[in-house]
């Protein structure tokens, strides 16, 4: 990753310059190409590099006590690879992403024709998602700030329904994530809809998938390994699960 300062003046596209300027409060920015497995392509990512400053900024927010959105996670990359491997599942269809992070999955989905709405709790994530998508495709998805973990909170907007495709990478960190996520799927996914979940083997994900089966979801899974950008992720195996209701 290059650590040279990334400033709005580095870009000619006025929309990109505006998005980069909107991230000034997150501190220094760095640029990194993220290779998408199985494609020979990379997504150009610009992100904050001072995680200490981000931790300080989020310390007072109980819903965002760690800035997960600023990291490049293997699950998001693997989900992007799965989309690229079977793009007909998103092309020309309304697609909802839960937890867009840096926008890597969003950029690949948009590039393959998804009519995408990307959501996240962190407003910075939504700005980064718009930026990543614009750099990769020249276009932006619809973005909405949503907190799906707490259905009665003010930010828990109605994301609409039914959705034929829902994407979710690394959304099952904790036990508290399971019930609201499965409840959301039950409410917003079309009867014949498809949910893609990508996860690196955390226990809450295994519990959620077992509960999903008990509630009538059929699950097909694949595993993804790659040279992930962060050396600390060496050896991580990501599981990408496709969930559909039994009978479809």
Secondary structure, DSSP 8 states (H G I E B T S, - for coil): -B-S---GGG---HHHHHHHHHTGGG--EEEEEEEETTTTEEEEEEEE--HHHHHHHHTT-TT-SS-GGGS--HHHHHHHHHHHHTGGGTTTSEEEEE--TTSHHHHHHHHTT-EEEEEES-HHHHHHHHHHHHHHHS---EEEE--TT-TTSTT-----S-EEEEEEES---STHHHHHHHHHHHHHEEEEEEEEEEESS-HHHHHHHHHHHHTTEEEEEEEE----SSGGGTT--EEEEEEEETT-
